[in-house]
């Protein structure tokens, strides 16, 4: 993993098309430390989620669909982007980006 990916202040978790977690950067390992941190690598991402999230994620893996949403946890608002990725134009799995956002955020409409 490139140093900038490893150290960026965005949690990045990668899983293969079967849902096996293959990579986590430092922020993701810290974010999920109570769930095992880097010990999650090699486990199935579906085992980390309760219903109905587990079923939704399973469907996303199968149908290669994107999911974007915000959450608030422990007083911090986050944007979550879960997206399929490809290697050599072939579906390879999912990547999740999770990063904190301000509770109030500017929004611009550009032409």
Phi, psi and omega in degrees: 000133178299148182302320182293325177290318181299321189255354182298150182275044175226129178286123180237121178235133182239136173229157178279181186292346176266359178092007179280125179291122183252340185199145174217137174277177184302319181296318179295318178300320178290318180300321184255024183299324179290343179261000179128347180055232184291348175290348176288338178298127183098352178260168181273129181299333179295330180288348181268357187237137173278169173288150001274000181300323182299314179294318179297315180295320177300318178294321179296318178298317182291317186259000176057049180254151181271153177221127179227131180200170174244154175223163170233127182217129180052040177077004179246132178267136181228149171257131179244128175236118177244122187218142173293153175227159181237156171230123184054043178064019178240133180307127184240344181149207184233150173233138177243130173249131178226121180216148180290142176230154178295151179297326173245129186224139177293148177226129181243139171255119184249145185283000000 
